[in-house]
Amino acid sequence: MVLFWILASTFLVSLISLVGIFTLAMKDNLLHKILFCLIGFSAGALIGSAFLHILPEALEKTNSTNVFYCLILGIILFFLMERYLHWRHCHDKDCHIHAFTYLNLFGEAFHNFIDGLAIAASFIVSIKLGITTTLAIILHEIPKEMGNFGVLIYGGFSRKKALLYNFISALMAIIGALTGYFISDFTQGFSNFIMPLTAGGFIYIAMSDLIPEVHKESNQKRATLAFVAFLLGIVFMAAAKKFLSC
């Protein structure tokens, strides 16, 4: 039953990579507004998931010092991914975008593999934690995948090719989930290590990638809307915690 939840959740997360289909008919201005609010919301959801769901669960199951060591390790790992795998989307017109498209796909594939590990570890702990972790990842994936699609198109990919390659990259989440599920049978304390590691990754993504994007906005109205969306993301995860604990 747990394996079914893991596979269904990771497949659902993988389908988010096809979100580019719904942006093809949008005007650039409307797309920017929607994406900007989604960035704020997903940042709040990631923060809420890390501090309200994952870390409290991890602290109940293992020594608190070890949890925070793994949390710091997660932040370091995601820092290295972004620094050396060029995980960040390219926003500058003069960047080497054509070479970056393939580096971006490689980095995203590895990131999706880690997402799969996180989902597997969450469901191994409990179905409730698995659902909230999956929700947090989905909320982060929507704006991220919209951005990925835009990068691939800008880098010279056709729309069909961009969708296909993005989807293949996203399927690495399923491989990561299967790896995590079977490793958990042989490795004691797997979830105790992966969960705070995931929390560190969530915090890093929100604080290093998403929130700085909000600060780049010079329009005060849009920035305020993004901040409201950020708060709503936190409230959403708090409400999910209360609902799932009932």
Contacts in CASP RR format, 6 or more apart in sequence:
PFRMAT RR
TARGET T0000
AUTHOR 0000-0000-0000
METHOD contacts of the structure
MODEL  1
MVLFWILASTFLVSLISLVGIFTLAMKDNLLHKILFCLIGFSAGALIGSA
FLHILPEALEKTNSTNVFYCLILGIILFFLMERYLHWRHCHDKDCHIHAF
TYLNLFGEAFHNFIDGLAIAASFIVSIKLGITTTLAIILHEIPKEMGNFG
VLIYGGFSRKKALLYNFISALMAIIGALTGYFISDFTQGFSNFIMPLTAG
GFIYIAMSDLIPEVHKESNQKRATLAFVAFLLGIVFMAAAKKFLSC
2 123 0 8 1.000
2 124 0 8 1.000
2 127 0 8 1.000
2 181 0 8 1.000
3 181 0 8 1.000
5 123 0 8 1.000
5 127 0 8 1.000
5 130 0 8 1.000
6 119 0 8 1.000
6 120 0 8 1.000
6 123 0 8 1.000
6 177 0 8 1.000
6 178 0 8 1.000
6 181 0 8 1.000
7 174 0 8 1.000
7 177 0 8 1.000
7 178 0 8 1.000
9 119 0 8 1.000
9 123 0 8 1.000
9 130 0 8 1.000
9 131 0 8 1.000
9 134 0 8 1.000
9 177 0 8 1.000
10 115 0 8 1.000
10 116 0 8 1.000
10 119 0 8 1.000
10 120 0 8 1.000
10 173 0 8 1.000
10 174 0 8 1.000
10 176 0 8 1.000
10 177 0 8 1.000
11 174 0 8 1.000
12 134 0 8 1.000
12 138 0 8 1.000
13 112 0 8 1.000
13 115 0 8 1.000
13 116 0 8 1.000
13 119 0 8 1.000
13 134 0 8 1.000
13 137 0 8 1.000
13 138 0 8 1.000
13 141 0 8 1.000
13 170 0 8 1.000
13 173 0 8 1.000
14 112 0 8 1.000
14 167 0 8 1.000
14 170 0 8 1.000
14 171 0 8 1.000
14 173 0 8 1.000
14 174 0 8 1.000
15 170 0 8 1.000
16 138 0 8 1.000
16 141 0 8 1.000
16 142 0 8 1.000
16 145 0 8 1.000
16 170 0 8 1.000
17 141 0 8 1.000
17 145 0 8 1.000
17 148 0 8 1.000
17 163 0 8 1.000
17 166 0 8 1.000
17 167 0 8 1.000
17 169 0 8 1.000
17 170 0 8 1.000
18 163 0 8 1.000
18 166 0 8 1.000
18 167 0 8 1.000
19 142 0 8 1.000
19 145 0 8 1.000
19 146 0 8 1.000
19 149 0 8 1.000
20 145 0 8 1.000
20 146 0 8 1.000
20 149 0 8 1.000
20 163 0 8 1.000
20 166 0 8 1.000
21 163 0 8 1.000
23 31 0 8 1.000
23 146 0 8 1.000
23 149 0 8 1.000
24 159 0 8 1.000
26 34 0 8 1.000
31 146 0 8 1.000
33 222 0 8 1.000
35 143 0 8 1.000
35 146 0 8 1.000
35 147 0 8 1.000
36 213 0 8 1.000
36 214 0 8 1.000
36 217 0 8 1.000
36 222 0 8 1.000
36 225 0 8 1.000
36 226 0 8 1.000
37 225 0 8 1.000
37 226 0 8 1.000
37 229 0 8 1.000
38 142 0 8 1.000
38 143 0 8 1.000
38 146 0 8 1.000
38 229 0 8 1.000
39 143 0 8 1.000
39 210 0 8 1.000
39 213 0 8 1.000
39 214 0 8 1.000
39 226 0 8 1.000
39 229 0 8 1.000
40 210 0 8 1.000
40 211 0 8 1.000
40 214 0 8 1.000
40 226 0 8 1.000
40 227 0 8 1.000
40 229 0 8 1.000
40 230 0 8 1.000
40 233 0 8 1.000
41 139 0 8 1.000
41 229 0 8 1.000
41 230 0 8 1.000
41 232 0 8 1.000
41 233 0 8 1.000
41 236 0 8 1.000
42 139 0 8 1.000
42 140 0 8 1.000
42 142 0 8 1.000
42 143 0 8 1.000
42 144 0 8 1.000
42 206 0 8 1.000
42 210 0 8 1.000
42 233 0 8 1.000
43 205 0 8 1.000
43 206 0 8 1.000
43 210 0 8 1.000
43 211 0 8 1.000
43 214 0 8 1.000
43 230 0 8 1.000
43 233 0 8 1.000
44 206 0 8 1.000
44 230 0 8 1.000
44 231 0 8 1.000
44 232 0 8 1.000
44 233 0 8 1.000
44 234 0 8 1.000
44 237 0 8 1.000
45 135 0 8 1.000
45 136 0 8 1.000
45 139 0 8 1.000
45 140 0 8 1.000
45 233 0 8 1.000
45 234 0 8 1.000
45 236 0 8 1.000
45 237 0 8 1.000
46 136 0 8 1.000
46 139 0 8 1.000
46 140 0 8 1.000
46 202 0 8 1.000
46 203 0 8 1.000
46 205 0 8 1.000
46 206 0 8 1.000
46 210 0 8 1.000
47 202 0 8 1.000
47 203 0 8 1.000
47 206 0 8 1.000
47 234 0 8 1.000
47 237 0 8 1.000
48 136 0 8 1.000
48 233 0 8 1.000
48 234 0 8 1.000
48 237 0 8 1.000
48 238 0 8 1.000
49 132 0 8 1.000
49 133 0 8 1.000
49 135 0 8 1.000
49 136 0 8 1.000
49 199 0 8 1.000
49 202 0 8 1.000
49 237 0 8 1.000
50 198 0 8 1.000
50 199 0 8 1.000
50 200 0 8 1.000
50 201 0 8 1.000
50 202 0 8 1.000
50 203 0 8 1.000
50 206 0 8 1.000
51 199 0 8 1.000
52 237 0 8 1.000
52 238 0 8 1.000
52 241 0 8 1.000
53 129 0 8 1.000
53 132 0 8 1.000
53 133 0 8 1.000
53 136 0 8 1.000
53 237 0 8 1.000
53 240 0 8 1.000
53 241 0 8 1.000
54 122 0 8 1.000
54 129 0 8 1.000
54 133 0 8 1.000
54 195 0 8 1.000
54 196 0 8 1.000
54 198 0 8 1.000
54 199 0 8 1.000
54 202 0 8 1.000
55 67 0 8 1.000
55 71 0 8 1.000
55 196 0 8 1.000
55 199 0 8 1.000
57 125 0 8 1.000
57 126 0 8 1.000
57 129 0 8 1.000
57 195 0 8 1.000
58 67 0 8 1.000
58 70 0 8 1.000
58 192 0 8 1.000
58 195 0 8 1.000
58 196 0 8 1.000
58 199 0 8 1.000
59 67 0 8 1.000
61 125 0 8 1.000
61 191 0 8 1.000
61 192 0 8 1.000
62 189 0 8 1.000
62 192 0 8 1.000
66 192 0 8 1.000
66 196 0 8 1.000
67 192 0 8 1.000
67 196 0 8 1.000
68 196 0 8 1.000
70 192 0 8 1.000
70 193 0 8 1.000
70 195 0 8 1.000
70 196 0 8 1.000
70 197 0 8 1.000
71 196 0 8 1.000
71 197 0 8 1.000
71 199 0 8 1.000
71 200 0 8 1.000
71 203 0 8 1.000
72 200 0 8 1.000
73 197 0 8 1.000
74 196 0 8 1.000
74 197 0 8 1.000
74 198 0 8 1.000
74 199 0 8 1.000
74 200 0 8 1.000
74 201 0 8 1.000
74 204 0 8 1.000
75 200 0 8 1.000
75 201 0 8 1.000
75 203 0 8 1.000
75 204 0 8 1.000
77 197 0 8 1.000
77 201 0 8 1.000
78 87 0 8 1.000
78 200 0 8 1.000
78 201 0 8 1.000
78 204 0 8 1.000
78 205 0 8 1.000
78 208 0 8 1.000
79 204 0 8 1.000
79 208 0 8 1.000
81 87 0 8 1.000
81 107 0 8 1.000
81 110 0 8 1.000
81 111 0 8 1.000
82 88 0 8 1.000
82 208 0 8 1.000
82 209 0 8 1.000
85 103 0 8 1.000
85 106 0 8 1.000
85 107 0 8 1.000
85 110 0 8 1.000
86 100 0 8 1.000
86 103 0 8 1.000
86 104 0 8 1.000
86 107 0 8 1.000
87 104 0 8 1.000
87 107 0 8 1.000
87 108 0 8 1.000
87 111 0 8 1.000
88 209 0 8 1.000
89 104 0 8 1.000
89 147 0 8 1.000
89 148 0 8 1.000
89 151 0 8 1.000
90 97 0 8 1.000
90 100 0 8 1.000
90 104 0 8 1.000
90 151 0 8 1.000
97 151 0 8 1.000
97 154 0 8 1.000
97 155 0 8 1.000
98 155 0 8 1.000
98 156 0 8 1.000
100 151 0 8 1.000
100 155 0 8 1.000
101 151 0 8 1.000
101 152 0 8 1.000
101 155 0 8 1.000
101 156 0 8 1.000
101 157 0 8 1.000
104 148 0 8 1.000
104 151 0 8 1.000
104 152 0 8 1.000
105 152 0 8 1.000
105 165 0 8 1.000
105 166 0 8 1.000
105 169 0 8 1.000
108 148 0 8 1.000
108 166 0 8 1.000
108 169 0 8 1.000
108 170 0 8 1.000
109 169 0 8 1.000
109 172 0 8 1.000
110 172 0 8 1.000
112 169 0 8 1.000
112 170 0 8 1.000
112 171 0 8 1.000
112 172 0 8 1.000
112 173 0 8 1.000
112 176 0 8 1.000
113 172 0 8 1.000
113 173 0 8 1.000
113 175 0 8 1.000
113 176 0 8 1.000
113 179 0 8 1.000
114 176 0 8 1.000
114 198 0 8 1.000
115 137 0 8 1.000
115 141 0 8 1.000
115 173 0 8 1.000
115 176 0 8 1.000
116 172 0 8 1.000
116 173 0 8 1.000
116 174 0 8 1.000
116 175 0 8 1.000
116 176 0 8 1.000
116 177 0 8 1.000
116 180 0 8 1.000
117 176 0 8 1.000
117 177 0 8 1.000
117 179 0 8 1.000
117 180 0 8 1.000
117 194 0 8 1.000
117 198 0 8 1.000
118 133 0 8 1.000
118 137 0 8 1.000
118 194 0 8 1.000
118 195 0 8 1.000
118 197 0 8 1.000
118 198 0 8 1.000
119 130 0 8 1.000
119 133 0 8 1.000
119 134 0 8 1.000
119 137 0 8 1.000
119 173 0 8 1.000
119 177 0 8 1.000
120 176 0 8 1.000
120 177 0 8 1.000
120 178 0 8 1.000
120 179 0 8 1.000
120 180 0 8 1.000
120 181 0 8 1.000
120 184 0 8 1.000
121 180 0 8 1.000
121 184 0 8 1.000
121 190 0 8 1.000
121 191 0 8 1.000
121 194 0 8 1.000
121 195 0 8 1.000
121 198 0 8 1.000
122 129 0 8 1.000
122 130 0 8 1.000
122 132 0 8 1.000
122 133 0 8 1.000
122 134 0 8 1.000
122 191 0 8 1.000
122 195 0 8 1.000
122 198 0 8 1.000
123 129 0 8 1.000
123 130 0 8 1.000
124 181 0 8 1.000
124 184 0 8 1.000
124 190 0 8 1.000
124 191 0 8 1.000
125 191 0 8 1.000
125 195 0 8 1.000
128 244 0 8 1.000
128 245 0 8 1.000
131 240 0 8 1.000
131 244 0 8 1.000
132 237 0 8 1.000
132 240 0 8 1.000
132 241 0 8 1.000
132 244 0 8 1.000
133 198 0 8 1.000
135 237 0 8 1.000
135 240 0 8 1.000
136 202 0 8 1.000
136 237 0 8 1.000
139 233 0 8 1.000
139 236 0 8 1.000
140 202 0 8 1.000
140 205 0 8 1.000
143 210 0 8 1.000
145 166 0 8 1.000
145 170 0 8 1.000
148 166 0 8 1.000
149 162 0 8 1.000
149 163 0 8 1.000
149 166 0 8 1.000
150 162 0 8 1.000
152 161 0 8 1.000
152 162 0 8 1.000
152 165 0 8 1.000
152 166 0 8 1.000
153 159 0 8 1.000
153 162 0 8 1.000
157 165 0 8 1.000
180 190 0 8 1.000
180 194 0 8 1.000
183 190 0 8 1.000
184 190 0 8 1.000
184 191 0 8 1.000
211 230 0 8 1.000
214 223 0 8 1.000
214 226 0 8 1.000
214 227 0 8 1.000
214 230 0 8 1.000
215 223 0 8 1.000
217 223 0 8 1.000
217 226 0 8 1.000
END
